């Protein structure tokens, strides 16, 4: 896959970024081969994806549309502190418990809410 074309940047930008990520221990690369995440890179990617999901779920809980929540989360997730993220997670967890409790109290079948 041509990363430069897919990301809308120059091949020089891709090369410089790949070098920086490799130096940081986040990817492994070989000439003319695919880039691969290291274990450290995979952990960072998973943390980033989780942070994104939490922020989107929070915005959706506030009533923000799915489209806008996705767009807004792109900026918020990069600047949110670990403390705020943890508070949001607790808020969402309490909200899920209350929602599940209301459903079972009303005789509705309880269903899995999935990840945040």
URTAMO-V171323 format. One line per field, one symbol per residue. ss: DSSP state (h for helix, s for strand, l for the rest). psi: psi as a letter, one per 20 degrees, with the letter a starting at -180 (. if undefined). Layout:
ss: ???
psi: ???
This chain:
ss: llhhhhhlllhhhhhhhhhhhhhlllsslllllllsslhhhhhhhhhhhhhhhhhhhhhhhllllhhhhhhhhhhhlllllhhhhhhhhhhhhhhhhhhhhhhhhlllllllllll
psi: pnhgghikrrhggggggggghghikhrqqqpkrqqpqrgghggggggggggggggghghhhijpqgghggghhhgghiiprhggghggggghghggggggggghhjjqppqpiar.
